[in-house]
Amino acid sequence: MDWGPDALVRTSATKPQERMTVAERQANVDGAILPHPRRGGALAGRTVLLIDDVLTSGATLGAATRAARDAGAAHVNVLALARVALDADAPYFTGERTFDAKR
């Protein structure tokens, strides 16, 4: 197993996502994570595992998944160490529980 912590890069600072809706979170990270110009090619044809500490809406993992696929990754798996349990009555909860990496 290879380790490639720099195969993807965050190209722009994003706003803190606390209290954002799922759609706002997705828009916030859209285009902010891209394959590294020199090292992203190492993902081509590979199965990639992305690891995040906390999964809230999936927006960041979705953006990273799209970047890995853009770099040519054959398969992308994600692992979150914890999942935020959102209250269905909270104003920022939309009921969406998955992200679309094909957006």
Backbone as CSV, one residue per row, in Angstrom:
resi,resn,N_x,N_y,N_z,CA_x,CA_y,CA_z,C_x,C_y,C_z
1,MET,0.854,-1.174,0.000,0.000,0.000,0.000,0.900,1.238,0.000
2,ASP,0.607,2.126,-0.901,1.342,3.386,-0.980,0.621,4.461,-0.172
3,TRP,1.371,5.478,0.192,0.867,6.604,0.972,1.044,7.842,0.120
4,GLY,-0.020,8.593,-0.139,0.077,9.783,-0.972,-0.641,10.964,-0.378
5,PRO,-0.178,11.476,0.760,-0.899,12.555,1.418,-0.913,13.860,0.635
6,ASP,-0.091,13.970,-0.403,-0.047,15.217,-1.169,-0.532,15.023,-2.611
7,ALA,-1.264,13.956,-2.879,-1.783,13.729,-4.229,-2.920,14.695,-4.562
8,LEU,-3.603,15.177,-3.536,-4.662,16.181,-3.705,-4.259,17.424,-2.931
9,VAL,-4.659,18.570,-3.427,-4.342,19.823,-2.735,-5.580,20.686,-2.598
10,ARG,-5.631,21.419,-1.504,-6.685,22.427,-1.328,-6.151,23.693,-1.988
11,THR,-6.829,24.139,-3.028,-6.335,25.261,-3.828,-6.808,26.617,-3.339
12,SER,-7.804,26.623,-2.473,-8.281,27.898,-1.949,-8.817,27.700,-0.540
13,ALA,-8.733,28.748,0.231,-9.288,28.701,1.585,-10.811,28.682,1.479
14,THR,-11.433,27.959,2.350,-12.889,27.912,2.369,-13.389,28.446,3.700
15,LYS,-14.626,28.880,3.698,-15.233,29.387,4.929,-15.492,28.234,5.886
16,PRO,-15.505,28.495,7.197,-15.922,27.451,8.140,-17.337,26.989,7.791
17,GLN,-17.588,25.684,7.849,-18.862,25.146,7.364,-19.918,24.956,8.448
18,GLU,-19.597,25.375,9.660,-20.557,25.256,10.744,-21.832,26.026,10.392
19,ARG,-22.947,25.397,10.615,-24.281,25.978,10.381,-24.638,26.155,8.905
20,MET,-23.840,25.632,7.986,-24.191,25.689,6.568,-25.084,24.516,6.214
21,THR,-25.964,24.730,5.242,-26.768,23.626,4.717,-25.864,22.727,3.878
22,VAL,-26.385,21.581,3.495,-25.619,20.676,2.649,-25.249,21.370,1.342
23,ALA,-26.212,22.059,0.723,-25.943,22.756,-0.541,-24.891,23.847,-0.363
24,GLU,-24.945,24.577,0.741,-23.947,25.616,1.009,-22.567,25.008,1.228
25,ARG,-22.509,23.872,1.903,-21.234,23.191,2.120,-20.643,22.721,0.793
26,GLN,-21.487,22.159,-0.067,-21.016,21.702,-1.370,-20.488,22.869,-2.196
27,ALA,-21.208,23.972,-2.196,-20.759,25.154,-2.938,-19.464,25.708,-2.347
28,ASN,-19.326,25.625,-1.035,-18.153,26.153,-0.344,-16.867,25.427,-0.759
29,VAL,-16.954,24.112,-0.968,-15.755,23.341,-1.308,-15.631,23.055,-2.801
30,ASP,-16.631,23.468,-3.582,-16.595,23.207,-5.022,-15.350,23.837,-5.648
31,GLY,-14.507,23.012,-6.239,-13.294,23.490,-6.887,-12.148,23.806,-5.943
32,ALA,-12.342,23.590,-4.651,-11.301,23.928,-3.676,-10.295,22.799,-3.469
33,ILE,-10.628,21.589,-3.913,-9.722,20.447,-3.798,-9.491,19.904,-5.199
34,LEU,-8.230,19.832,-5.588,-7.861,19.388,-6.937,-6.689,18.419,-6.864
35,PRO,-6.469,17.651,-7.945,-5.265,16.824,-7.981,-4.028,17.719,-7.957
36,HIS,-2.990,17.298,-7.238,-1.738,18.052,-7.221,-1.184,18.068,-8.647
37,PRO,-0.721,19.217,-9.142,-0.252,19.307,-10.533,0.852,18.303,-10.883
38,ARG,1.721,17.980,-9.938,2.811,17.037,-10.229,2.575,15.651,-9.644
39,ARG,1.917,15.562,-8.498,1.795,14.270,-7.829,0.421,13.626,-7.954
40,GLY,-0.544,14.347,-8.456,-1.895,13.801,-8.599,-1.969,12.636,-9.570
41,GLY,-1.088,12.619,-10.550,-1.075,11.538,-11.532,-0.795,10.171,-10.931
42,ALA,-0.244,10.137,-9.737,0.031,8.862,-9.063,-1.259,8.109,-8.744
43,LEU,-2.400,8.791,-8.788,-3.682,8.156,-8.497,-4.262,7.429,-9.707
44,ALA,-3.750,7.715,-10.885,-4.303,7.149,-12.120,-4.331,5.625,-12.080
45,GLY,-5.514,5.076,-12.335,-5.699,3.641,-12.383,-5.685,2.938,-11.043
46,ARG,-5.585,3.691,-9.969,-5.445,3.109,-8.630,-6.767,3.108,-7.869
47,THR,-6.840,2.261,-6.872,-7.911,2.318,-5.890,-7.413,3.211,-4.767
48,VAL,-8.204,4.213,-4.423,-7.802,5.246,-3.466,-8.690,5.162,-2.229
49,LEU,-8.091,5.347,-1.073,-8.827,5.448,0.174,-8.635,6.852,0.725
50,LEU,-9.733,7.584,0.877,-9.712,8.916,1.479,-10.192,8.781,2.913
51,ILE,-9.483,9.406,3.841,-9.839,9.318,5.256,-10.102,10.723,5.784
52,ASP,-11.227,10.874,6.481,-11.577,12.150,7.103,-11.874,11.893,8.570
53,ASP,-11.663,12.909,9.388,-11.914,12.717,10.812,-13.397,12.688,11.132
54,VAL,-14.160,13.650,10.598,-15.583,13.739,10.917,-16.385,13.972,9.641
55,LEU,-17.410,13.171,9.440,-18.311,13.326,8.298,-19.570,14.027,8.776
56,THR,-19.851,15.174,8.191,-21.080,15.899,8.525,-22.041,15.786,7.344
57,SER,-21.735,16.455,6.251,-22.602,16.418,5.075,-22.005,15.582,3.952
58,GLY,-20.705,15.332,4.016,-20.024,14.622,2.937,-19.498,15.548,1.860
59,ALA,-19.652,16.855,2.031,-19.235,17.806,0.993,-17.727,17.758,0.747
60,THR,-16.935,17.729,1.808,-15.480,17.716,1.638,-15.019,16.394,1.039
61,LEU,-15.551,15.277,1.539,-15.190,13.989,0.950,-15.689,13.886,-0.490
62,GLY,-16.818,14.495,-0.784,-17.311,14.507,-2.163,-16.373,15.271,-3.082
63,ALA,-15.905,16.430,-2.624,-14.969,17.228,-3.424,-13.650,16.488,-3.614
64,ALA,-13.175,15.833,-2.563,-11.929,15.076,-2.665,-12.103,13.864,-3.574
65,THR,-13.262,13.230,-3.524,-13.547,12.097,-4.403,-13.544,12.538,-5.859
66,ARG,-14.186,13.659,-6.147,-14.194,14.178,-7.526,-12.777,14.486,-7.988
67,ALA,-11.957,15.068,-7.116,-10.571,15.387,-7.472,-9.777,14.114,-7.755
68,ALA,-9.972,13.082,-6.934,-9.266,11.814,-7.157,-9.704,11.179,-8.473
69,ARG,-10.996,11.241,-8.765,-11.495,10.705,-10.046,-10.946,11.528,-11.211
70,ASP,-10.870,12.844,-11.043,-10.292,13.703,-12.083,-8.828,13.359,-12.336
71,ALA,-8.144,12.865,-11.301,-6.741,12.471,-11.433,-6.604,11.077,-12.050
72,GLY,-7.742,10.421,-12.280,-7.715,9.114,-12.932,-7.871,7.932,-12.011
73,ALA,-8.204,8.144,-10.751,-8.399,7.021,-9.838,-9.476,6.094,-10.384
74,ALA,-9.198,4.801,-10.335,-10.161,3.814,-10.830,-11.329,3.647,-9.866
75,HIS,-11.035,3.650,-8.585,-12.046,3.503,-7.537,-11.654,4.407,-6.378
76,VAL,-12.656,4.971,-5.726,-12.396,5.800,-4.555,-13.288,5.298,-3.423
77,ASN,-12.658,4.951,-2.320,-13.361,4.559,-1.104,-13.125,5.652,-0.070
78,VAL,-14.105,5.849,0.813,-13.954,6.857,1.853,-14.168,6.229,3.218
79,LEU,-13.453,6.761,4.182,-13.563,6.305,5.562,-13.629,7.538,6.445
80,ALA,-14.650,7.607,7.292,-14.761,8.686,8.273,-14.671,8.059,9.654
81,LEU,-13.897,8.672,10.517,-13.724,8.140,11.861,-14.944,8.399,12.734
82,ALA,-15.707,9.439,12.409,-16.924,9.749,13.166,-17.934,10.377,12.225
83,ARG,-19.195,10.248,12.562,-20.283,10.827,11.785,-21.096,11.717,12.704
84,VAL,-21.354,12.949,12.278,-22.182,13.863,13.055,-23.630,13.422,12.938
85,ALA,-24.288,13.272,14.059,-25.706,12.940,14.078,-26.486,14.245,14.127
86,LEU,-27.010,14.646,12.995,-27.727,15.918,12.920,-29.153,15.770,13.420
87,ASP,-29.613,16.779,14.076,-30.986,16.845,14.544,-31.873,17.213,13.366
88,ALA,-32.888,16.426,13.104,-33.774,16.670,11.960,-34.496,18.009,12.049
89,ASP,-34.583,18.590,13.232,-35.250,19.877,13.397,-34.312,21.065,13.252
90,ALA,-33.023,20.800,13.123,-32.056,21.892,13.008,-32.254,22.618,11.683
91,PRO,-32.089,23.945,11.659,-32.335,24.711,10.438,-31.372,24.393,9.300
92,TYR,-30.224,23.813,9.598,-29.241,23.513,8.562,-29.355,22.075,8.079
93,PHE,-30.264,21.282,8.638,-30.426,19.888,8.232,-31.368,19.816,7.043
94,THR,-30.939,19.134,5.994,-31.775,19.039,4.795,-32.336,17.647,4.585
95,GLY,-31.902,16.701,5.383,-32.359,15.337,5.205,-31.477,14.543,4.264
96,GLU,-30.566,15.211,3.549,-29.666,14.514,2.646,-28.618,13.778,3.461
97,ARG,-28.364,12.540,3.122,-27.406,11.739,3.874,-26.264,11.233,3.002
98,THR,-26.297,11.483,1.720,-25.218,11.023,0.834,-24.743,12.188,-0.010
99,PHE,-23.577,12.017,-0.610,-23.074,13.032,-1.509,-22.925,12.434,-2.893
100,ASP,-22.983,13.259,-3.888,-22.861,12.821,-5.276,-21.495,13.214,-5.788
101,ALA,-20.609,12.252,-5.927,-19.255,12.533,-6.375,-19.197,12.818,-7.876
102,LYS,-20.307,12.642,-8.565,-20.322,12.859,-10.016,-20.717,14.277,-10.386
103,ARG,-21.098,15.089,-9.395,-21.501,16.464,-9.676,-20.425,17.195,-10.425
